[in-house]
Amino acid sequence: MKVKYIWNESCTSDDFEREINEFIKGKNIVDIKFQPTRGGDGVPMLFALVMYEEVSE
């Protein structure tokens, strides 16, 4: 199992969702954990921890 950390500094959910969807194409997803947080300057951010396995052909 592999893990990928994806974050979105702009907190734009459309861009964040698009980035996650592009990453998970062709992978077996084990789990995805989402968490809202704040950056160092207090700006809201989103991050996702994606646990996956590569698809073997």
Residue, then its C-alpha position, 0 to 999 in steps of 0.5 A: m500500500k502507498v500513501k499520497y498527501i494532497w493539499n489545496e492552498s486555495c481551498t477551492s473545492d472544485d480544484f481540489e476534487r479535480e486533483i484527487n480525481e486525476f490522481i486516483k485514476g487507474k489505482n485501487i483506492v484503499d481509503i481517503k481521509f479528508q481534513p480541513t486545516r489552516g495554513g501558517d498564515g491562518v488561511p483555510m486549507l484542505f488536505a487528503l490522505v489517499m491510501y492506494e495500491e497501483v493496478s498491475e496489468 
